[in-house]
Amino acid sequence: MKEQLMDYLVMNTGALTMQDILLNFLTAAVIGAVIYLSYRLSHSGAAYSARFNVSLVMLTLVTTLVMNVIGNNIALSLGMVGALSIVRFRTAIKDPRDTAYIFWAIAVGICCGVSEYLIAGVGSAVIFGLMLILGFVRSNERYLIVIRGSAECAHPVDRLIDQKFNGAARLRVQNTTPTTAEFIYEVSESQLRAANKSGDVVAFLHSGVKLDAVNVICQNDEINR
C-alpha cells in the first residue's frame, strides 16, 4: 500500500505536450492583456501605476508557468508550496482595488496552467465588466482646513468656521501656545463646495480675522498611502 501511494505521488506527473504549454501561455497572455486594459480603464490620475499594470500581466504568466511545472504531481506541488512559503512580499498596496487585480491575475494563471480556458474566460469577462463599473466609484474625499495665527484668534476662528459651514465642520486638532494657535478642521467635498458658493472660504477667513496662514488639503486614498 505504501509503495503504491509513493508511486502515485512520484509518477503522476501529468506531463504536458509542447502544444498544450504554448496554448496555456497564449491564453494567459490574452487574458493578461484584458486585465491590463481593465486596470488602465478603471484607474486614472495618480492612482494609475504603469509598472504595476505590467506586473499584473507578468504575474499571470508566471503563475501559468508554475502550474505547468506542477501539473498533477502532488509531491511537486507540496514542495513548491514549501519553497514559496519562505518568500516575503513587502510591496505596499497603493489602492485597495490593486489587491483584487492581483488575485485576478493569479486565478487566471492557475486556470490557464491547468487548461481550464472556459472558466478563465467567463470569469474574466464577468470581472472585467464589474471592474469597469465599480472603477468609476470615487472615494469619499475629505478636506482638511489648516489655520495658523496668533493665540487671540482662537475664538474668532471657531465662530467663523461655524458660520461658514453651518456647524458641520469637525475640529480635529487644536494646538495652542501662549503666542500662537493652530486649528485643523475636517469637512467633506460637498460641504466645501457648498461653502465656496457663498464666497471663497480662505478669503472669508482672512477677512474675518488676522491669520498667518490658511491651507486647504485634500485627504483621499490617492494621497494617504
C-alpha positions in Angstrom: 0.0 0.0 0.0 2.8 2.4 0.9 4.6 1.6 -2.3 1.5 2.2 -4.4 1.0 5.6 -2.7 4.6 6.5 -3.3 4.4 5.6 -6.9 1.2 7.7 -7.3 2.9 10.7 -5.8 6.0 10.5 -7.9 4.8 9.1 -11.2 1.5 11.0 -11.6 3.2 14.0 -13.3 0.5 14.8 -15.9 3.2 15.9 -18.4 2.0 18.4 -21.0 2.8 18.5 -24.6 4.5 21.4 -26.3 1.2 22.3 -27.9 -0.6 22.3 -24.5 2.1 24.5 -23.0 2.0 27.1 -25.8 -1.8 27.2 -25.7 -1.7 27.7 -22.0 0.7 30.6 -22.2 -1.1 32.1 -25.2 -4.4 32.1 -23.4 -2.8 33.5 -20.3 -1.2 36.3 -22.3 -4.5 37.2 -24.0 -6.4 37.3 -20.7 -3.5 39.1 -19.1 -3.9 41.8 -21.8 -7.6 42.1 -20.7 -6.5 42.5 -17.1 -4.0 45.2 -18.3 -6.8 47.0 -20.2 -9.2 46.8 -17.3 -6.7 48.2 -14.8 -5.9 51.1 -17.2 -9.5 52.0 -17.7 -10.5 51.8 -14.1 -7.6 53.9 -12.7 -6.8 57.5 -13.5 -4.5 60.2 -12.4 -2.1 59.5 -9.5 -3.9 56.2 -8.8 -2.6 54.6 -12.1 0.8 52.8 -12.0 2.1 51.7 -15.3 4.7 49.4 -13.7 2.2 47.7 -11.5 -0.1 47.2 -14.5 2.7 45.5 -16.4 3.5 43.3 -13.3 -0.1 42.0 -13.4 0.5 40.6 -16.9 3.8 39.1 -15.8 2.1 37.7 -12.6 -0.5 35.9 -14.8 2.3 34.3 -17.0 4.4 33.4 -14.0 1.5 31.7 -12.3 0.8 29.8 -15.5 4.4 28.7 -15.6 4.3 27.4 -12.1 1.1 25.5 -12.8 2.6 23.9 -15.9 5.5 22.7 -13.8 3.3 21.3 -11.1 0.7 19.7 -13.3 -0.9 16.8 -11.4 2.3 15.9 -9.4 1.2 16.1 -5.7 4.7 15.7 -4.4 6.0 18.6 -6.6 3.1 20.8 -5.6 3.9 20.3 -1.9 7.5 21.1 -2.5 6.5 24.2 -4.4 4.3 25.4 -1.5 7.2 24.9 0.9 9.6 26.8 -1.3 7.3 29.7 -1.9 6.4 29.9 1.8 9.8 31.4 2.6 9.2 34.4 0.2 8.2 37.6 1.9 6.5 40.3 -0.2 6.6 43.8 1.2 5.4 45.8 -1.7 2.9 48.4 -0.4 -0.6 48.3 -2.0 -1.4 51.9 -3.2 -5.0 51.3 -3.9 -7.3 48.7 -2.2 -8.5 47.7 -5.7 -5.0 46.5 -6.5 -5.4 43.5 -4.2 -8.4 42.4 -6.3 -6.3 42.7 -9.5 -3.5 40.6 -8.0 -5.9 37.8 -7.1 -7.5 38.1 -10.5 -4.1 37.6 -12.2 -3.2 34.7 -10.0 -6.6 33.0 -10.6 -6.3 33.4 -14.4 -2.7 31.9 -14.2 -4.0 28.9 -12.3 -6.9 28.3 -14.7 -4.7 28.6 -17.8 -2.0 26.4 -16.2 -4.5 23.6 -15.8 -6.1 24.3 -19.2 -9.4 25.5 -17.8 -9.8 28.1 -20.5 -13.6 28.4 -20.2 -13.5 29.2 -16.5 -10.7 31.7 -17.1 -12.5 33.4 -20.0 -16.0 33.6 -18.5 -14.7 34.6 -15.1 -12.5 37.3 -16.6 -15.4 38.6 -18.7 -17.6 39.0 -15.6 -14.8 40.6 -13.5 -13.9 42.9 -16.4 -17.4 44.3 -16.5 -17.7 44.7 -12.8 -14.3 46.4 -12.6 -15.3 48.9 -15.3 -18.5 49.7 -13.4 -17.0 49.9 -9.9 -13.8 51.5 -11.1 -15.7 54.8 -11.6 -16.8 54.8 -7.9 -14.9 57.6 -6.3 -13.7 57.6 -2.7 -15.3 59.9 -0.3 -12.8 62.8 -0.4 -12.3 64.7 2.8 -10.7 68.1 3.1 -8.6 69.5 5.9 -8.6 73.2 6.6 -5.4 74.1 8.5 -5.5 77.5 10.1 -2.5 79.2 11.8 -2.5 82.5 13.6 -2.0 84.3 17.0 -3.4 83.0 20.2 -6.0 85.8 20.2 -7.7 84.4 17.0 -8.9 81.2 18.7 -12.5 82.2 19.4 -13.0 84.3 16.2 -11.7 81.4 14.0 -14.2 78.9 15.7 -17.0 81.4 15.2 -16.1 82.0 11.5 -15.9 78.3 10.7 -19.2 77.6 12.3 -20.8 80.5 10.4 -19.3 79.4 7.0 -20.1 75.6 7.4 -23.2 75.9 9.5 -21.6 73.9 12.3 -20.8 71.0 10.0 -17.0 71.3 10.2 -15.3 69.0 12.7 -12.4 70.2 14.7 -9.7 67.5 14.5 -6.6 69.2 16.0 -6.1 72.3 18.2 -2.6 73.2 19.1 -2.0 76.4 21.1 0.9 78.2 22.8 1.0 81.5 24.7 1.6 83.3 21.4 0.3 81.0 18.5 -2.6 78.8 17.7 -3.2 76.1 15.1 -6.5 74.5 14.1 -7.3 71.7 11.8 -10.9 71.2 10.7 -12.3 68.4 8.6 -15.1 68.9 6.0 -16.5 66.8 3.1 -16.1 67.7 -0.5 -19.8 68.6 -0.7 -19.6 70.8 2.4 -16.6 72.6 1.0 -18.3 73.1 -2.4 -21.5 74.5 -0.8 -19.4 76.8 1.4 -17.5 78.2 -1.6 -20.7 79.1 -3.4 -21.2 82.0 -1.0 -17.6 83.1 -1.3 -14.2 81.6 -1.1 -13.5 80.0 2.3 -9.9 81.1 2.5 -10.7 84.7 1.6 -13.6 84.7 4.1 -11.4 83.6 7.0 -8.7 86.1 6.2 -11.2 88.9 6.0 -12.8 88.0 9.4 -9.6 87.8 11.5 -5.9 88.3 11.0 -4.3 84.9 10.3 -0.8 83.8 9.4 -1.9 81.0 7.0 -4.9 79.1 5.8 -4.3 75.8 3.9 -7.0 73.5 2.3 -5.7 70.0 1.9 -7.4 67.1 0.1 -7.3 63.9 2.0 -8.1 60.8 0.0 -6.8 57.4 -0.9 -4.5 58.7 -3.7 -2.6 60.8 -1.2 -2.7 58.9 2.0 -0.8 55.8 1.1 
